[in-house]
Amino acid sequence: MTGQYYRAKLRAAGIPYRERCAVTSITQSAQGFTLETAKGPVHATRVRLAAGGWLQPVAQILGVELPVQARINTVSVTERMPPIMSHVIGHATGLLTMKQKANGTVLVGGGWQGRGTPQTGRGDVTAESLLPNLALAQFAVPALGDARVLRSWTGFEANVPDFYPLAGALPGVPHAFVLGCVRGGYTIGPYISKLMGDFILGREPEMPLFDPGRDFEKALT
Ligand SMILES: Cc1cc2nc3c(=O)[nH]c(=O)nc-3n(C[C@H](O)[C@H](O)[C@H](O)COP(=O)(O)OP(=O)(O)OC[C@H]3O[C@@H](n4cnc5c(N)ncnc54)[C@H](O)[C@@H]3O)c2cc1C
């Protein structure tokens, strides 16, 4: 739904965009950047890398090593249920997040790990992760025992060793920026994007950002 919303906004504003179109190379010259894609080149005076779990190979295109790793989170969705929860539910000592959507389906997650890497495409759901995830959900909300699971899937979420975001200038590449590893998902995304927009346009963001060139090992000690 977020994608559809932004697609409509971009269209209405007459801003060109390309979907399902990987950037395969980036070159920088005095005129700016040229990004090669299967649908032809794109020219830009500035670039912002926001490639999620794929940030490491994308930054490598510009010769920068970012210590980005990807977690493979598992999520399941149930069939429609009568109202059984009105808040997001977590568990104090277990890996669990749950929420019921307006259509009655319940989303169950919490960071249980599937199998795979961003480089090899879609990850796989594993029974070793899925079964305890669903058991914990049913333990927390017994009414879920009546629900059938419709679908389970995995997705990639990026992080760096100190688990803080990467939000700022790409080290050593003038006019290139990076935004990723935010880990707060949609909750933080819109606000940190606003801060990044200010930073890229040379305005002082109202909150400090997270320098992608910081010493990650030092931050851990
Ligand atoms: C299973 C799962 C459930 C989640 N549930 C929630 C939730 O309920 N609430 C919440 O707030 N957050 C949730 N999150 C977290 C949230 O989805 C992420 O934090 C958020 O999507 C990260 O946004 P991003 O733009 O940094 O990266 P992504 O959304 O991963 O976007 C990166 C994009 O870069 C593209 N890309 C990669 N390589 C290239 C290339 N070479 N050229 C061009 N494009 C490229 C990818 O195709 C992708 O579209 C969940 C994450 C997962 C995995």
The ligand as an ORCA input file, in Angstrom:
! r2SCAN-3c Opt
* xyz 0 1
  C       9.385     -9.716      7.272
  C       9.519     -8.294      7.743
  C       8.489     -7.703      8.463
  C       8.572     -6.377      8.861
  N       7.526     -5.834      9.548
  C       7.555     -4.535      9.865
  C       6.445     -3.911     10.515
  O       5.438     -4.558     10.787
  N       6.527     -2.594     10.812
  C       7.627     -1.856     10.512
  O       7.620     -0.666     10.779
  N       8.702     -2.427      9.887
  C       8.690     -3.737      9.558
  N       9.758     -4.296      8.952
  C      10.938     -3.473      8.703
  C      10.805     -2.651      7.437
  O      10.233     -3.420      6.406
  C      12.211     -2.193      7.040
  O      12.826     -1.539      8.137
  C      12.137     -1.230      5.854
  O      11.488     -1.834      4.749
  C      13.547     -0.825      5.431
  O      13.405      0.110      4.394
  P      14.575      0.393      3.385
  O      13.990      1.338      2.374
  O      15.816      0.791      4.120
  O      14.927     -1.014      2.682
  P      14.012     -1.953      1.783
  O      12.554     -1.768      2.087
  O      14.601     -3.328      1.871
  O      14.230     -1.375      0.313
  C      15.452     -1.534     -0.362
  C      15.146     -1.523     -1.845
  O      16.364     -1.431     -2.606
  C      16.196     -2.200     -3.788
  N      17.504     -2.517     -4.374
  C      18.437     -3.416     -3.944
  N      19.495     -3.428     -4.769
  C      19.230     -2.530     -5.756
  C      19.940     -2.090     -6.917
  N      21.147     -2.568     -7.254
  N      19.344     -1.173     -7.708
  C      18.124     -0.645     -7.408
  N      17.409     -1.014     -6.316
  C      17.958     -1.941     -5.509
  C      15.441     -3.432     -3.287
  O      14.806     -4.102     -4.361
  C      14.442     -2.806     -2.307
  O      13.248     -2.457     -2.966
  C       9.718     -5.621      8.556
  C      10.767     -6.218      7.839
  C      10.673     -7.533      7.429
  C      11.808     -8.145      6.646
*
